[in-house]
Amino acid sequence: MASRRPSALDGPMTGVGSRRASELSSRRPSIDPSKLVPMDKFSVSSIPEPPPSFSSSPPVHSHYKTYSFVPPVAMTLLVHDFNVVFVGAGNIMFGSDEGPWNHSFRFEHKLGPRLKVVALIDPAVDRATAVLAKKCETFVRSAYENTRVFRTLDDFVKNLSKKDTPRAFVIGSPPMYRGTTQPGRDIELQILKHFPGIALFVEKPVATGPSNEIEEGFKVAKTINDNATICSVGYMLRYLKAVQMMKQIIDENNLTVMTTIARYACAYEAIAKPDWWNKSKSAGPIIEQGTHFCDLSRYFGGEVDISTVVAHSLEWDENAGHLSKLNVDETAIPPEDRIPRVTSATWKYESGAVGNFIHVVALQGHDYSCELEVYADGYQLKLVNPYVQPVLYVRKPGNDHEEVHKFPDDDPFFSEISVWIDNIEDIEEDPDTAQILCSYEDACRSYQLTWAIREASERSRDEHRKAKKATTPTA
Ligand SMILES: NC(=O)c1ccc[n+]([C@@H]2O[C@H](COP(=O)([O-])OP(=O)(O)OC[C@H]3O[C@@H](n4cnc5c(N)ncnc54)[C@H](O)[C@@H]3O)[C@@H](O)[C@H]2O)c1
């Protein structure tokens, strides 16, 4: 993890009765929101013309903003190629209609013609070949024209040439194939065995295996730390300017977070991946999707006392759980693997604060409805719509008025990639802008919280069923 900003907690506590700042939450690094540069502002007048293959780019649409290519600042400072290996040729790497994610697009903007994707590892060779062919038809051809496709990491290692030696790996394969110490599901350890200390970017969640494997994730985290690997995990919402402004308000006012209240209501009609609806494949909506808000809650509330997590769910087979616009055939999924429609959880943070999270599978259409509120004495920080158009409402002491802050040109996917690459290249003109905000170990803790919520909700579901059965009169 990158060096952190000093906080009020770095000094000793001053006297009995003095205010205690938020515990671990405000110890974590943060970034001055005004210093998170949107990717279309990455221009300086003295930058040389990019080579023809990277010029005259068409505008590219993202939910966060419409961009056209401008060479990055880094290009003026460093001229050598940046060799990277992508693991996974799916939506997170190359985009889809489902959302604004598309790592390759952010890499192209960050690195310009320096980007060289030396290998794309994916057992679905046809899919990998097809996405590369599409890239090669565009202005970013030079990043992909020599990319080689491999089914496995071992195949890549066996065929490695010196000029293709990577500087970094981006891991966007399904989480069921990673985050453990078991053969075939230990890509992080395999990469570090062949390339000790190489930089890793890993998508969330860190894994989706059974909960008894969580400890293996922490072993992976230890190996990553022991190797002094620059590692970032894709909890991109931490990089939102709005989130960093919330962090700044907490730090500057030396606040103690009292509670976090998070609501994540997805638009289920737009989720057409059968695996997402099957707990045995994706581990369920809290672990796969709600994880972003569980992670954000921890980012503000600090460490969770896992033993305190309690939860309830509305299940698919309860009357109120009926959904009329499902775009998958749920009858093809075994009943015990079908997902809950609502999961509501509360817990205690180690600081004493209370966390509250609800995940809802009820909305139709396309856009999600997500909000996170953070309360401290006299303060309410309310983050609304972070996926589509983030707005932050701030209520402060001395006034009932809510300040409204809008962040129209923010792209957290770009910021997380940009910060990670700056760390790899050791570009740290301003330490405030180069903080990796989620380490692998931190991500393991978010994963642990999501499993605790799922298990607590299943326990209370079973108790409820049992109690209902006991009170139902037999015919
Ligand atoms: N941060 C975000 O907002 C965000 C958004 C989308 C996806 N994701 C995450 O990214 C990851 C991938 O999701 P996706 O939507 O791209 O999935 P996807 O199904 O679209 O693509 C996954 C790809 O990985 C390939 N693959 C399977 N096994 C592999 C292996 N062992 N090694 C390498 N590749 C393998 C598949 O063939 C497929 O091409 C998931 O963890 C998901 O949660 C994060």
The ligand as an SDF file (V2000), in Angstrom:
LIG
                    3D

 44 48  0  0  0  0  0  0  0  0999 V2000
  -15.6790   -3.0530  -10.4600 N   0  0  0  0  0  0  0  0  0  0  0  0
  -16.7990   -3.2410  -11.1230 C   0  0  0  0  0  0  0  0  0  0  0  0
  -17.7070   -2.4200  -11.1220 O   0  0  0  0  0  0  0  0  0  0  0  0
  -16.9480   -4.4920  -11.9230 C   0  0  0  0  0  0  0  0  0  0  0  0
  -17.7880   -4.5170  -13.0420 C   0  0  0  0  0  0  0  0  0  0  0  0
  -17.8920   -5.7010  -13.7830 C   0  0  0  0  0  0  0  0  0  0  0  0
  -17.1890   -6.8310  -13.3910 C   0  0  0  0  0  0  0  0  0  0  0  0
  -16.4040   -6.7760  -12.2810 N   0  0  0  0  0  0  0  0  0  0  0  0
  -15.6890   -7.9770  -11.8090 C   0  0  0  0  0  0  0  0  0  0  0  0
  -14.7930   -8.4290  -12.8170 O   0  0  0  0  0  0  0  0  0  0  0  0
  -14.7000   -9.8420  -12.7700 C   0  0  0  0  0  0  0  0  0  0  0  0
  -15.0220  -10.4050  -14.1530 C   0  0  0  0  0  0  0  0  0  0  0  0
  -16.3400  -10.0230  -14.4950 O   0  0  0  0  0  0  0  0  0  0  0  0
  -16.8110   -9.8790  -16.0250 P   0  0  0  0  0  0  0  0  0  0  0  0
  -18.1000   -9.1590  -15.9930 O   0  0  0  0  0  0  0  0  0  0  0  0
  -15.7090   -9.3590  -16.8810 O   0  0  0  0  0  0  0  0  0  0  0  0
  -17.0700  -11.4150  -16.3830 O   0  0  0  0  0  0  0  0  0  0  0  0
  -17.2250  -12.0380  -17.8300 P   0  0  0  0  0  0  0  0  0  0  0  0
  -17.9500  -13.3260  -17.6560 O   0  0  0  0  0  0  0  0  0  0  0  0
  -17.7640  -11.0390  -18.8040 O   0  0  0  0  0  0  0  0  0  0  0  0
  -15.7170  -12.3530  -18.2950 O   0  0  0  0  0  0  0  0  0  0  0  0
  -14.8770  -13.2160  -17.6120 C   0  0  0  0  0  0  0  0  0  0  0  0
  -13.8570  -13.7720  -18.6050 C   0  0  0  0  0  0  0  0  0  0  0  0
  -12.8990  -14.5290  -17.8630 O   0  0  0  0  0  0  0  0  0  0  0  0
  -12.6510  -15.7210  -18.6020 C   0  0  0  0  0  0  0  0  0  0  0  0
  -12.1240  -16.7590  -17.7350 N   0  0  0  0  0  0  0  0  0  0  0  0
  -12.7640  -17.7830  -17.1420 C   0  0  0  0  0  0  0  0  0  0  0  0
  -11.8960  -18.5050  -16.4170 N   0  0  0  0  0  0  0  0  0  0  0  0
  -10.6890  -17.9340  -16.5400 C   0  0  0  0  0  0  0  0  0  0  0  0
   -9.4120  -18.2340  -16.0350 C   0  0  0  0  0  0  0  0  0  0  0  0
   -9.2170  -19.2600  -15.2230 N   0  0  0  0  0  0  0  0  0  0  0  0
   -8.4000  -17.4250  -16.3950 N   0  0  0  0  0  0  0  0  0  0  0  0
   -8.6070  -16.3800  -17.1930 C   0  0  0  0  0  0  0  0  0  0  0  0
   -9.8010  -16.0400  -17.7050 N   0  0  0  0  0  0  0  0  0  0  0  0
  -10.8320  -16.8150  -17.3710 C   0  0  0  0  0  0  0  0  0  0  0  0
  -13.9720  -16.0730  -19.2390 C   0  0  0  0  0  0  0  0  0  0  0  0
  -13.7870  -16.9420  -20.3440 O   0  0  0  0  0  0  0  0  0  0  0  0
  -14.4780  -14.6960  -19.6480 C   0  0  0  0  0  0  0  0  0  0  0  0
  -14.0380  -14.3320  -20.9350 O   0  0  0  0  0  0  0  0  0  0  0  0
  -15.6630  -10.2880  -11.6720 C   0  0  0  0  0  0  0  0  0  0  0  0
  -14.9460  -10.4280  -10.4820 O   0  0  0  0  0  0  0  0  0  0  0  0
  -16.6300   -9.1260  -11.5390 C   0  0  0  0  0  0  0  0  0  0  0  0
  -17.2110   -9.0130  -10.2550 O   0  0  0  0  0  0  0  0  0  0  0  0
  -16.2480   -5.6360  -11.5700 C   0  0  0  0  0  0  0  0  0  0  0  0
  1  2  1  0
  2  3  2  0
  2  4  1  0
  4  5  1  0
  4 44  2  0
  5  6  2  0
  6  7  1  0
  7  8  2  0
  8  9  1  0
  8 44  1  0
  9 10  1  0
  9 42  1  0
 10 11  1  0
 11 12  1  0
 11 40  1  0
 12 13  1  0
 13 14  1  0
 14 15  2  0
 14 16  1  0
 14 17  1  0
 17 18  1  0
 18 19  2  0
 18 20  1  0
 18 21  1  0
 21 22  1  0
 22 23  1  0
 23 24  1  0
 23 38  1  0
 24 25  1  0
 25 26  1  0
 25 36  1  0
 26 27  1  0
 26 35  1  0
 27 28  2  0
 28 29  1  0
 29 30  1  0
 29 35  2  0
 30 31  1  0
 30 32  2  0
 32 33  1  0
 33 34  2  0
 34 35  1  0
 36 37  1  0
 36 38  1  0
 38 39  1  0
 40 41  1  0
 40 42  1  0
 42 43  1  0
M  CHG  2   8   1  16  -1
M  END
$$$$
